[in-house]
Amino acid sequence: MSTASAMSTLAVTAPLPGRVVALSDVPDPVFAKGLVGGGVAILPDENAETLTAVAPLDGKVIKVLPHAFIIQHTAGPAILVHIGIDTVKLKGAGFTVLASKGDMVKAGDPMVTVDATHARAAGLSLCSPVVVLDSKPDLVAAPTSVDSVETGGQLFVLPGQ
């Protein structure tokens, strides 16, 4: 049984709905260059007023801030969801944190809500990187088309977890 689980893959689901974009297209050089790790980003619909970011996989909440959270799967990988670019500048305004550090969560559990209208009014992008921390920048294949994803839809798969 352990051999089968070692050979299985780990699906990472979309924490937000929107268009999937390559990390290289994220308007932040730290994410665009893969310095944090490999992954993709989600660009929410421009008409969305309120967004609820959900857990992209089962695991333990390692860190939760109004604009970002990290969940570590029992198999090891830690996934960072960063809601928007430079949204730390909002100092929590427009965000509601729904989870706590140390919580055990399931994929799809609500983590943070954001008033997208407030963030856009501040001139901030809601392009949201979803990154496997400390991984190689090319770990996740870049999207090949203009794919949209719904919250909870498969975003990418990590092999051999």
C-alpha positions as YAML, in Angstrom:
chain: A
units: angstrom
residues:
- id: 1
  name: MET
  ca: [0.00, 0.00, 0.00]
- id: 2
  name: SER
  ca: [2.74, 2.48, 0.84]
- id: 3
  name: THR
  ca: [4.31, 1.91, -2.59]
- id: 4
  name: ALA
  ca: [1.05, 2.80, -4.29]
- id: 5
  name: SER
  ca: [0.67, 6.00, -2.28]
- id: 6
  name: ALA
  ca: [4.29, 6.95, -2.97]
- id: 7
  name: MET
  ca: [3.60, 6.67, -6.69]
- id: 8
  name: SER
  ca: [0.37, 8.68, -6.59]
- id: 9
  name: THR
  ca: [0.01, 12.30, -7.54]
- id: 10
  name: LEU
  ca: [-1.22, 15.23, -5.49]
- id: 11
  name: ALA
  ca: [-3.85, 17.49, -7.04]
- id: 12
  name: VAL
  ca: [-3.77, 21.17, -6.19]
- id: 13
  name: THR
  ca: [-7.14, 22.81, -6.74]
- id: 14
  name: ALA
  ca: [-8.01, 26.41, -7.55]
- id: 15
  name: PRO
  ca: [-8.45, 28.58, -4.46]
- id: 16
  name: LEU
  ca: [-10.27, 31.20, -6.54]
- id: 17
  name: PRO
  ca: [-12.19, 31.29, -9.81]
- id: 18
  name: GLY
  ca: [-10.65, 32.98, -12.84]
- id: 19
  name: ARG
  ca: [-8.25, 32.72, -15.73]
- id: 20
  name: VAL
  ca: [-5.10, 30.64, -15.19]
- id: 21
  name: VAL
  ca: [-1.92, 32.48, -16.12]
- id: 22
  name: ALA
  ca: [1.75, 31.57, -16.10]
- id: 23
  name: LEU
  ca: [3.82, 32.80, -13.16]
- id: 24
  name: SER
  ca: [6.04, 34.58, -15.67]
- id: 25
  name: ASP
  ca: [3.04, 36.82, -16.44]
- id: 26
  name: VAL
  ca: [2.52, 37.87, -12.80]
- id: 27
  name: PRO
  ca: [3.21, 41.60, -12.30]
- id: 28
  name: ASP
  ca: [5.68, 40.94, -9.48]
- id: 29
  name: PRO
  ca: [9.29, 39.92, -10.25]
- id: 30
  name: VAL
  ca: [9.62, 37.68, -7.17]
- id: 31
  name: PHE
  ca: [6.77, 35.47, -8.40]
- id: 32
  name: ALA
  ca: [7.44, 35.95, -12.13]
- id: 33
  name: LYS
  ca: [11.03, 34.70, -11.79]
- id: 34
  name: GLY
  ca: [9.96, 31.71, -9.68]
- id: 35
  name: LEU
  ca: [12.02, 32.84, -6.69]
- id: 36
  name: VAL
  ca: [9.36, 31.59, -4.27]
- id: 37
  name: GLY
  ca: [8.76, 28.36, -6.19]
- id: 38
  name: GLY
  ca: [6.91, 26.92, -9.16]
- id: 39
  name: GLY
  ca: [3.21, 27.31, -9.75]
- id: 40
  name: VAL
  ca: [0.66, 29.33, -11.66]
- id: 41
  name: ALA
  ca: [-1.54, 32.33, -10.93]
- id: 42
  name: ILE
  ca: [-5.24, 33.00, -11.16]
- id: 43
  name: LEU
  ca: [-6.62, 36.26, -12.50]
- id: 44
  name: PRO
  ca: [-10.13, 36.65, -11.06]
- id: 45
  name: ASP
  ca: [-12.94, 38.07, -13.17]
- id: 46
  name: GLU
  ca: [-12.78, 41.87, -13.25]
- id: 47
  name: ASN
  ca: [-16.45, 42.04, -12.26]
- id: 48
  name: ALA
  ca: [-16.06, 39.98, -9.08]
- id: 49
  name: GLU
  ca: [-16.99, 42.08, -6.05]
- id: 50
  name: THR
  ca: [-16.20, 39.65, -3.23]
- id: 51
  name: LEU
  ca: [-13.95, 36.60, -3.46]
- id: 52
  name: THR
  ca: [-13.53, 33.73, -1.04]
- id: 53
  name: ALA
  ca: [-10.17, 32.00, -1.28]
- id: 54
  name: VAL
  ca: [-10.33, 28.35, -0.28]
- id: 55
  name: ALA
  ca: [-7.76, 25.73, 0.67]
- id: 56
  name: PRO
  ca: [-6.18, 24.27, -2.50]
- id: 57
  name: LEU
  ca: [-5.44, 20.93, -0.82]
- id: 58
  name: ASP
  ca: [-5.86, 19.04, 2.44]
- id: 59
  name: GLY
  ca: [-3.32, 19.93, 5.10]
- id: 60
  name: LYS
  ca: [-2.27, 22.06, 8.03]
- id: 61
  name: VAL
  ca: [-2.43, 25.86, 7.97]
- id: 62
  name: ILE
  ca: [1.18, 26.91, 8.48]
- id: 63
  name: LYS
  ca: [0.59, 30.64, 8.10]
- id: 64
  name: VAL
  ca: [-2.42, 32.85, 7.48]
- id: 65
  name: LEU
  ca: [-2.39, 36.58, 6.86]
- id: 66
  name: PRO
  ca: [-5.19, 38.68, 5.43]
- id: 67
  name: HIS
  ca: [-3.58, 38.65, 1.95]
- id: 68
  name: ALA
  ca: [-1.91, 35.21, 1.90]
- id: 69
  name: PHE
  ca: [-1.87, 31.75, 3.43]
- id: 70
  name: ILE
  ca: [0.25, 28.60, 3.40]
- id: 71
  name: ILE
  ca: [-1.06, 25.06, 3.71]
- id: 72
  name: GLN
  ca: [1.26, 22.08, 4.11]
- id: 73
  name: HIS
  ca: [0.10, 18.68, 2.92]
- id: 74
  name: THR
  ca: [0.95, 15.62, 5.01]
- id: 75
  name: ALA
  ca: [3.08, 14.36, 2.09]
- id: 76
  name: GLY
  ca: [5.30, 17.42, 2.47]
- id: 77
  name: PRO
  ca: [4.58, 20.12, -0.11]
- id: 78
  name: ALA
  ca: [3.56, 23.54, 1.19]
- id: 79
  name: ILE
  ca: [1.34, 25.66, -1.04]
- id: 80
  name: LEU
  ca: [1.31, 29.46, -0.82]
- id: 81
  name: VAL
  ca: [-1.78, 31.31, -2.00]
- id: 82
  name: HIS
  ca: [-1.05, 35.03, -2.34]
- id: 83
  name: ILE
  ca: [-4.26, 36.98, -2.94]
- id: 84
  name: GLY
  ca: [-3.33, 39.79, -5.29]
- id: 85
  name: ILE
  ca: [-0.11, 41.69, -5.83]
- id: 86
  name: ASP
  ca: [1.05, 44.23, -3.24]
- id: 87
  name: THR
  ca: [-2.17, 43.64, -1.30]
- id: 88
  name: VAL
  ca: [-0.11, 43.68, 1.90]
- id: 89
  name: LYS
  ca: [-0.30, 47.48, 1.47]
- id: 90
  name: LEU
  ca: [-3.99, 47.29, 2.42]
- id: 91
  name: LYS
  ca: [-2.94, 46.24, 5.95]
- id: 92
  name: GLY
  ca: [-5.88, 43.84, 6.15]
- id: 93
  name: ALA
  ca: [-8.54, 46.32, 5.02]
- id: 94
  name: GLY
  ca: [-11.11, 44.54, 2.87]
- id: 95
  name: PHE
  ca: [-9.97, 41.07, 4.00]
- id: 96
  name: THR
  ca: [-11.59, 38.68, 6.47]
- id: 97
  name: VAL
  ca: [-9.49, 35.76, 7.70]
- id: 98
  name: LEU
  ca: [-11.60, 32.63, 8.19]
- id: 99
  name: ALA
  ca: [-8.93, 30.12, 9.29]
- id: 100
  name: SER
  ca: [-6.23, 30.03, 11.94]
- id: 101
  name: LYS
  ca: [-2.63, 28.89, 12.04]
- id: 102
  name: GLY
  ca: [-2.55, 25.22, 13.06]
- id: 103
  name: ASP
  ca: [-6.00, 24.39, 11.66]
- id: 104
  name: MET
  ca: [-6.34, 21.14, 9.73]
- id: 105
  name: VAL
  ca: [-8.25, 21.94, 6.55]
- id: 106
  name: LYS
  ca: [-9.69, 20.08, 3.58]
- id: 107
  name: ALA
  ca: [-9.47, 21.25, -0.02]
- id: 108
  name: GLY
  ca: [-12.30, 23.73, -0.52]
- id: 109
  name: ASP
  ca: [-12.48, 24.96, 3.07]
- id: 110
  name: PRO
  ca: [-12.87, 28.78, 3.15]
- id: 111
  name: MET
  ca: [-9.68, 30.56, 4.21]
- id: 112
  name: VAL
  ca: [-10.00, 34.29, 3.44]
- id: 113
  name: THR
  ca: [-12.56, 36.60, 1.88]
- id: 114
  name: VAL
  ca: [-11.55, 39.75, 0.07]
- id: 115
  name: ASP
  ca: [-13.51, 42.79, -1.03]
- id: 116
  name: ALA
  ca: [-12.23, 42.81, -4.60]
- id: 117
  name: THR
  ca: [-13.79, 46.21, -5.26]
- id: 118
  name: HIS
  ca: [-11.76, 47.72, -2.39]
- id: 119
  name: ALA
  ca: [-8.49, 46.21, -3.65]
- id: 120
  name: ARG
  ca: [-9.10, 47.41, -7.21]
- id: 121
  name: ALA
  ca: [-10.06, 50.90, -5.96]
- id: 122
  name: ALA
  ca: [-6.61, 51.00, -4.32]
- id: 123
  name: GLY
  ca: [-5.09, 50.30, -7.75]
- id: 124
  name: LEU
  ca: [-3.95, 46.77, -6.87]
- id: 125
  name: SER
  ca: [-3.97, 43.71, -9.08]
- id: 126
  name: LEU
  ca: [-5.89, 40.66, -7.86]
- id: 127
  name: CYS
  ca: [-3.63, 38.34, -9.86]
- id: 128
  name: SER
  ca: [-3.15, 35.58, -7.27]
- id: 129
  name: PRO
  ca: [-0.11, 33.28, -7.38]
- id: 130
  name: VAL
  ca: [-0.52, 29.68, -6.20]
- id: 131
  name: VAL
  ca: [2.99, 28.40, -5.56]
- id: 132
  name: VAL
  ca: [4.68, 25.23, -4.30]
- id: 133
  name: LEU
  ca: [7.13, 26.76, -1.83]
- id: 134
  name: ASP
  ca: [10.83, 25.99, -2.20]
- id: 135
  name: SER
  ca: [10.29, 24.13, -5.47]
- id: 136
  name: LYS
  ca: [12.04, 24.58, -8.80]
- id: 137
  name: PRO
  ca: [10.49, 27.38, -10.88]
- id: 138
  name: ASP
  ca: [9.61, 24.91, -13.66]
- id: 139
  name: LEU
  ca: [7.96, 22.34, -11.36]
- id: 140
  name: VAL
  ca: [4.51, 23.21, -12.71]
- id: 141
  name: ALA
  ca: [3.96, 23.44, -16.45]
- id: 142
  name: ALA
  ca: [2.78, 26.85, -17.61]
- id: 143
  name: PRO
  ca: [-0.79, 26.94, -18.89]
- id: 144
  name: THR
  ca: [-0.87, 26.42, -22.65]
- id: 145
  name: SER
  ca: [-4.11, 28.22, -23.36]
- id: 146
  name: VAL
  ca: [-6.40, 30.80, -21.86]
- id: 147
  name: ASP
  ca: [-8.00, 28.37, -19.43]
- id: 148
  name: SER
  ca: [-10.54, 29.39, -16.86]
- id: 149
  name: VAL
  ca: [-11.00, 27.50, -13.64]
- id: 150
  name: GLU
  ca: [-13.75, 27.45, -11.07]
- id: 151
  name: THR
  ca: [-13.02, 27.40, -7.35]
- id: 152
  name: GLY
  ca: [-12.11, 23.81, -6.47]
- id: 153
  name: GLY
  ca: [-11.28, 22.84, -10.05]
- id: 154
  name: GLN
  ca: [-7.96, 21.11, -10.67]
- id: 155
  name: LEU
  ca: [-5.20, 23.68, -11.05]
- id: 156
  name: PHE
  ca: [-2.12, 21.45, -11.35]
- id: 157
  name: VAL
  ca: [-0.80, 18.08, -10.24]
- id: 158
  name: LEU
  ca: [2.37, 17.33, -8.32]
- id: 159
  name: PRO
  ca: [3.89, 13.97, -9.25]
- id: 160
  name: GLY
  ca: [5.09, 11.32, -6.83]
- id: 161
  name: GLN
  ca: [3.58, 12.65, -3.63]
...
